[in-house]
Amino acid sequence: MSGRADELIVLCPLGVEALSVRTGLRGGRVVRAGVRARRRDAVLAALRARPGVPVAVVGVAAALTECARPGDLVVPDVVCSADRVWRCPSAGTLSAVLRGDHRVRTPVHTGALIESPRMVRHVREVRGGRSAVALDMESGLLLDLADDGRKVAVLRAVVDTPERPLLSAATVAGGVAALAALRACGPALRTWAATVARGKNDSVVKEVRHP
């Protein structure tokens, strides 16, 4: 592992997300992972090149709570898919760092995030949405790839909400707000990485759901 205290790998599904994060981060390694982690080989190569380095899964998401607005941030302590649950112990550290950074000017929500295998246009239709704060399509898949004992956290910025569904007239404005929020998170992500790199063993815990 590198001796740099702020070394970090950031996994972003989309190129536009990666560009926004890279602009704000000014350091670390940003990898475009692809929708549904389709660029798996690129992700695994980056992980192999930097063993033990903290990983942040960063991108945009849909809010499942009416309390969230476009541009708000979500740091889940639990990520749920149809058959697995990932618990993220370092989520509390990342949330605290974001809330304490004056460059981050949007609310930070915590709670559960649901991973969907497909795009959802109306989040009110999501099953289990009442007990979760956000929805995306690949956080669990990326947590699985990085599940080698290193510190991992998830950070998502809200684009659409129950009142502003995906592909509505408000989507563009929501996307702009979300990407701006991700850019502002760069320094906080580096602080989080430096903090957890010298902390206790609080890597992701995966649980398999049985029918």
VENLIN-V215044 format. One record per residue. N is the residue number from 1. SS is DSSP state (@ for helix, = for strand, . for the rest). PSI is psi as a letter, one per 40 degrees, with the letter a starting at -180 (999 if undefined). BURIAL is + if it has 16 or more other C-alpha atoms within 10 Angstrom, else -. Layout:
<<N & SS & PSI & BURIAL> <N & SS & PSI & BURIAL>>
//
This chain:
<<1 & . & i & -> <2 & . & i & -> <3 & . & e & -> <4 & . & h & -> <5 & . & d & -> <6 & . & e & +> <7 & . & i & +> <8 & . & i & +> <9 & = & h & +> <10 & = & h & +> <11 & = & h & +> <12 & = & h & +> <13 & . & d & +> <14 & . & i & +> <15 & @ & d & -> <16 & @ & d & -> <17 & @ & d & +> <18 & @ & d & +> <19 & @ & d & +> <20 & @ & d & +> <21 & @ & d & +> <22 & @ & d & +> <23 & @ & d & -> <24 & @ & d & +> <25 & @ & d & +> <26 & . & f & -> <27 & . & i & -> <28 & . & a & +> <29 & = & h & +> <30 & = & h & +> <31 & = & h & +> <32 & = & h & +> <33 & . & e & +> <34 & . & i & +> <35 & @ & h & -> <36 & @ & f & +> <37 & @ & f & +> <38 & . & d & -> <39 & . & f & -> <40 & @ & d & -> <41 & @ & d & -> <42 & @ & d & -> <43 & @ & d & +> <44 & @ & d & -> <45 & @ & d & -> <46 & @ & d & +> <47 & @ & d & +> <48 & @ & d & -> <49 & @ & d & -> <50 & . & g & -> <51 & . & h & -> <52 & . & e & +> <53 & . & h & +> <54 & . & i & +> <55 & = & h & +> <56 & = & h & +> <57 & = & h & +> <58 & = & h & +> <59 & = & a & +> <60 & = & i & +> <61 & = & i & +> <62 & = & h & +> <63 & = & i & +> <64 & . & e & +> <65 & . & i & +> <66 & . & e & -> <67 & . & e & -> <68 & . & i & +> <69 & . & i & +> <70 & . & h & +> <71 & . & e & +> <72 & . & i & +> <73 & = & i & +> <74 & = & h & +> <75 & = & g & +> <76 & = & i & +> <77 & = & e & +> <78 & = & h & +> <79 & = & h & +> <80 & = & h & +> <81 & . & a & +> <82 & . & d & -> <83 & . & e & -> <84 & = & i & -> <85 & = & h & +> <86 & = & h & +> <87 & = & h & +> <88 & . & g & +> <89 & . & d & +> <90 & . & e & +> <91 & @ & d & +> <92 & @ & d & -> <93 & @ & d & +> <94 & @ & d & +> <95 & @ & d & +> <96 & @ & d & -> <97 & @ & d & +> <98 & @ & d & +> <99 & @ & d & -> <100 & @ & e & -> <101 & . & h & -> <102 & . & e & -> <103 & . & e & -> <104 & . & h & +> <105 & . & e & +> <106 & . & i & +> <107 & . & i & -> <108 & = & h & +> <109 & = & i & +> <110 & = & i & +> <111 & = & a & -> <112 & = & i & +> <113 & = & h & +> <114 & = & h & +> <115 & = & h & +> <116 & . & i & +> <117 & . & e & -> <118 & . & i & -> <119 & . & h & -> <120 & . & h & +> <121 & . & d & +> <122 & . & h & +> <123 & @ & e & +> <124 & @ & e & +> <125 & @ & e & -> <126 & . & h & -> <127 & . & h & -> <128 & . & e & -> <129 & @ & d & +> <130 & @ & d & -> <131 & @ & e & -> <132 & . & i & +> <133 & . & d & +> <134 & = & i & +> <135 & = & h & +> <136 & = & a & +> <137 & . & e & +> <138 & . & e & +> <139 & @ & d & +> <140 & @ & d & +> <141 & @ & d & +> <142 & @ & d & +> <143 & @ & d & +> <144 & @ & d & -> <145 & @ & d & -> <146 & . & e & +> <147 & . & g & +> <148 & . & f & -> <149 & . & e & -> <150 & . & i & +> <151 & . & h & +> <152 & = & i & +> <153 & = & i & +> <154 & = & h & +> <155 & = & h & +> <156 & = & i & +> <157 & = & h & +> <158 & = & h & +> <159 & = & d & +> <160 & = & i & +> <161 & . & i & +> <162 & . & d & +> <163 & . & e & -> <164 & . & g & +> <165 & . & i & +> <166 & . & i & +> <167 & . & f & -> <168 & . & i & -> <169 & . & d & -> <170 & . & e & -> <171 & @ & d & +> <172 & @ & d & -> <173 & @ & d & -> <174 & @ & d & +> <175 & @ & d & +> <176 & @ & d & -> <177 & @ & d & +> <178 & @ & d & +> <179 & @ & d & +> <180 & @ & d & +> <181 & @ & d & +> <182 & @ & d & +> <183 & @ & d & +> <184 & @ & e & +> <185 & . & e & +> <186 & @ & d & +> <187 & @ & d & +> <188 & @ & d & +> <189 & @ & d & +> <190 & @ & d & +> <191 & @ & d & +> <192 & @ & d & +> <193 & @ & d & +> <194 & @ & d & +> <195 & @ & d & +> <196 & @ & d & +> <197 & @ & d & +> <198 & . & e & -> <199 & . & a & -> <200 & . & i & -> <201 & . & h & -> <202 & . & f & +> <203 & . & i & +> <204 & . & i & +> <205 & = & h & -> <206 & = & h & +> <207 & = & h & -> <208 & = & h & -> <209 & . & h & -> <210 & . & h & -> <211 & . & 999 & ->>
//
